[in-house]
Amino acid sequence: MADKEHSTTMERILEEITTVSRRIEGMDASLTSLTLETKSTRSDIAGFQSRVTGLKQHMGSLEAQATAFQDRDQDLLYLRSKLTDMEDRSWRDNIRLLGIPENEEGADMQAFLSSILPKLMSLDFDPPLEFQWAHRV
């Protein structure tokens, strides 16, 4: 009987060892799967890090462009101010004559002004008046 009990005990131990071995094999398969997933995750993280680095470089470039645009905007505002000032100054040398009837100047506005201004001002201009530009508004 002792042999039979010993044999039964050995069979149980063998069954337990087989069960434990199967569990270990299952865990080994799970561990292999987890290892593959970890490698894949690391690869994804490396890709994200590369993208983040590229985006940081691109952002630096965009910030530099934004600064350049702001500088150009300031330059444009300055130039616009200068242009306005120059336009205002250019009008200072103009003469506006009011009350001259329509079409009295004929085809040559400059000749008309050269003849009418000395009469209106009761002055004799020597040399005669020269005009850079004359037009009716």
C-alpha positions as CSV (number, residue, x, y, z in Angstrom):
1,M,0.0,0.0,0.0
2,A,2.8,2.3,0.7
3,D,3.9,1.9,-2.9
4,K,0.4,2.7,-4.1
5,E,0.2,5.9,-1.9
6,H,3.7,6.8,-3.0
7,S,2.7,6.3,-6.7
8,T,-0.5,8.4,-6.2
9,T,1.5,11.1,-4.5
10,M,4.1,11.1,-7.3
11,E,1.3,11.3,-9.9
12,R,-0.2,14.3,-8.1
13,I,3.2,16.0,-7.8
14,L,3.7,15.3,-11.5
15,E,0.3,16.7,-12.3
16,E,1.0,19.8,-10.3
17,I,4.4,20.2,-11.9
18,T,2.7,19.8,-15.3
19,T,0.1,22.4,-14.3
20,V,2.8,24.8,-13.1
21,S,4.8,24.2,-16.2
22,R,1.8,25.1,-18.4
23,R,1.2,28.2,-16.3
24,I,4.8,29.2,-16.7
25,E,4.6,28.6,-20.5
26,G,1.4,30.9,-20.6
27,M,3.3,33.5,-18.5
28,D,6.2,33.2,-20.9
29,A,4.0,33.8,-23.9
30,S,2.4,36.8,-22.1
31,L,5.8,38.1,-21.2
32,T,6.9,37.8,-24.8
33,S,3.8,39.6,-25.9
34,L,4.4,42.4,-23.3
35,T,8.1,42.6,-24.5
36,L,6.9,43.1,-28.1
37,E,4.4,45.7,-27.0
38,T,7.0,47.5,-24.9
39,K,9.4,47.6,-27.9
40,S,6.6,48.9,-30.1
41,T,5.8,51.6,-27.5
42,R,9.4,52.6,-27.2
43,S,9.5,52.9,-31.0
44,D,6.4,55.1,-31.0
45,I,7.9,57.3,-28.2
46,A,11.1,57.7,-30.2
47,G,9.0,58.7,-33.2
48,F,7.1,61.2,-31.1
49,Q,10.3,62.6,-29.7
50,S,11.6,63.1,-33.2
51,R,8.4,64.8,-34.2
52,V,8.5,67.1,-31.1
53,T,12.1,68.0,-32.0
54,G,11.1,68.9,-35.5
55,L,8.1,70.9,-34.3
56,K,10.3,72.8,-31.9
57,Q,12.6,73.7,-34.7
58,H,9.7,74.7,-36.9
59,M,8.3,76.8,-34.0
60,G,11.6,78.6,-33.6
61,S,11.6,79.3,-37.3
62,L,8.0,80.7,-37.1
63,E,8.9,82.8,-34.1
64,A,11.8,84.3,-36.1
65,Q,9.4,85.0,-39.0
66,A,6.9,86.6,-36.6
67,T,9.6,88.9,-35.2
68,A,10.7,89.8,-38.8
69,F,7.1,90.6,-39.7
70,Q,6.7,92.7,-36.6
71,D,9.8,94.6,-37.6
72,R,8.5,95.1,-41.1
73,D,5.2,96.2,-39.8
74,Q,7.0,98.9,-37.7
75,D,9.0,99.9,-40.7
76,L,5.8,100.1,-42.8
77,L,4.1,102.3,-40.2
78,Y,7.1,104.6,-40.1
79,L,7.2,104.8,-43.9
80,R,3.5,105.4,-44.0
81,S,3.9,108.3,-41.5
82,K,6.7,109.7,-43.6
83,L,4.7,109.4,-46.8
84,T,1.7,111.2,-45.2
85,D,4.1,114.0,-44.0
86,M,5.6,114.3,-47.4
87,E,2.2,114.5,-49.1
88,D,1.1,117.1,-46.6
89,R,4.3,119.1,-47.3
90,S,3.8,118.8,-51.1
91,W,0.4,120.5,-50.8
92,R,1.9,123.5,-49.1
93,D,3.4,124.9,-52.3
94,N,0.1,124.7,-54.2
95,I,-2.1,127.7,-55.1
96,R,-5.8,127.3,-55.3
97,L,-7.8,129.8,-57.4
98,L,-11.5,130.1,-56.8
99,G,-14.1,131.8,-58.8
100,I,-12.8,131.2,-62.3
101,P,-15.6,130.2,-64.6
102,E,-15.7,126.7,-66.2
103,N,-13.8,126.2,-69.5
104,E,-12.3,129.7,-69.5
105,E,-8.8,128.2,-69.4
106,G,-9.2,126.5,-72.8
107,A,-7.0,123.6,-73.7
108,D,-3.8,124.9,-72.1
109,M,-4.2,125.5,-68.3
110,Q,-0.5,126.6,-67.8
111,A,-0.7,129.3,-70.5
112,F,-4.0,130.5,-69.0
113,L,-2.5,130.8,-65.6
114,S,0.6,132.6,-67.0
115,S,-1.7,135.2,-68.5
116,I,-4.3,135.6,-65.7
117,L,-2.2,135.6,-62.5
118,P,-0.2,138.7,-63.4
119,K,-3.5,140.5,-64.1
120,L,-5.2,139.3,-60.9
121,M,-2.1,140.3,-58.8
122,S,-1.4,143.5,-60.7
123,L,2.2,142.4,-61.0
124,D,4.6,142.0,-63.9
125,F,6.7,138.8,-63.6
126,D,10.1,138.8,-65.2
127,P,10.9,136.1,-66.1
128,P,7.4,134.8,-66.7
129,L,5.8,132.4,-64.3
130,E,6.5,128.7,-64.8
131,F,4.2,125.9,-63.5
132,Q,5.2,122.4,-62.8
133,W,1.6,121.2,-62.9
134,A,-1.8,122.9,-63.4
135,H,-5.2,121.3,-63.4
136,R,-8.8,122.0,-62.7
137,V,-10.4,120.4,-59.7
